[in-house]
């Protein structure tokens, strides 16, 4: 499913809308593909009517231009690839930063994975006060290996660069939290989820008899023929194998059964060759391809089958229910929220073709059950998925976000305003150059220490706000007979000692820097339990972001005692500058090569900080 692209040459200049002279709050709505603007029908006009000033941003295409003209709002076209493409992604990031700096929006609201990542980073660099990542689904749920790691990192960065993460459904929110992509406090779900549904377009089949007769005749389907429908991309993640296997079983009981497919095959996540051949040639399979308006087709269906493996919400489920059609879908993320099991449809396990066939057969065999579920589905959609209620909640969400994120600049930040730009440029470059080393270390940790490859731990950062620190694992999880972890010295492996001595275990912290949680240079992030043990002076180390390296690291690192470390940290807080950071980075490189100050004598790791009074007593002893 592709959108015809408007004529844009490689060197076409980006046209920016004029800056808003009215004082209205400006909202930059961003998606990757221009086809996604169909989900914004009505919302753009509503935001304008409530005093906001939207601008649309996506890859170039006819849909972007058409939506912009229909809604009467400006647009910006920036090419973005849906798949991973490092060089083109970097070019897109630069153009997005330029676009955001020119338009200076109050809110950036980015949807779909690639736009969420690139626009999120660009918005963070450009210091947009309110940054929203609209989480529509998680591709990483159905992939494995290196690609899953890359997708996890991309989602994590997108979530971290945002002020809030707007999740499309309750189950998607829980899944993102479980995967440690985002904290619960940062997530929001509007109403019951979804983006709402235009009930004037999706109406019960009882009101469309003439249109139904026309479509049935056009498709060559005799009246009264049982029809199972499917709406979506014809890809593996949508459960096409289970759908075909279930259809084969059902044809044994219902020989006249037809399956109506609305959607196209795609090169990304392609279905298996045998499944594609069956769909293209089997009797009873009616493939309509991509249709611009699916609403007239739902009333033809007796049941909508939607055996998806992952979703953001499962919008086609409520579209079918709005038309009075019961739905059989799965317990996958997002899909589970789109049906009331046993009331408006039936839920089956993901990947279970037998359960799918049994659920569809149950509905095909019971006219009264289908009618009852169809009526219940329409009532549920009318009650809980009216777009006006969701738009109103979104407007309230925007207003709260603007209030929360009024510009406040700390004393430390104003002393060195270019620090964030330097951190980001340096870290992105270093991550690209060091990627082969990162992947090699990850493989070694996986082979010798097992899962997980990354060590994650909450640490206090700027203003003592908690974030998740990322490092490569260096220790085992070995425990004693009582289930307690063994001392660090017994759990630290030979590989772990090597990674620590070369500082390779710290490389994943570049991701924390890119996300804005850390800086290249600053006091090292310590354990959260230390916060209550600091003196008010020691607490000042949290006036700046924690760093991968710092003033204390180049003056002894873990060879120092705690009082010495804190004194050096506070000196840096009061004297930070661009040239000082460059000097610290250069001296750090030398220390890493000579492996100085890795551990304190007699300790495998830095001993615990017990509090200022205890440390003072140690110093006097």
PyMOL commands that set and color helices and strands:
alter all, ss='L'
color gray80, all
select helices_A, chain A and resi 34-40+43-49+62-71+86-103+113-125+139-142+145-160+170-178+184-186+205-207+209-219+236-238+240-253+273-281+295-298+315-322+335-337+353-364+367-384+387-404+411-415+419-448+462-464+488-491+494-502+504-506+509-514+528-533+538-543+553-555+557-559+562-575+578-594+612-620
alter helices_A, ss='H'
color red, helices_A
select strands_A, chain A and resi 26-30+53-58+74-77+107-111+130-135+164-167+187-189+227-231+258-262+285-289+303-306+326-330+345-348+454-460+466-472+519-521+547-549
alter strands_A, ss='S'
color yellow, strands_A
deselect
rebuild
show_as cartoon
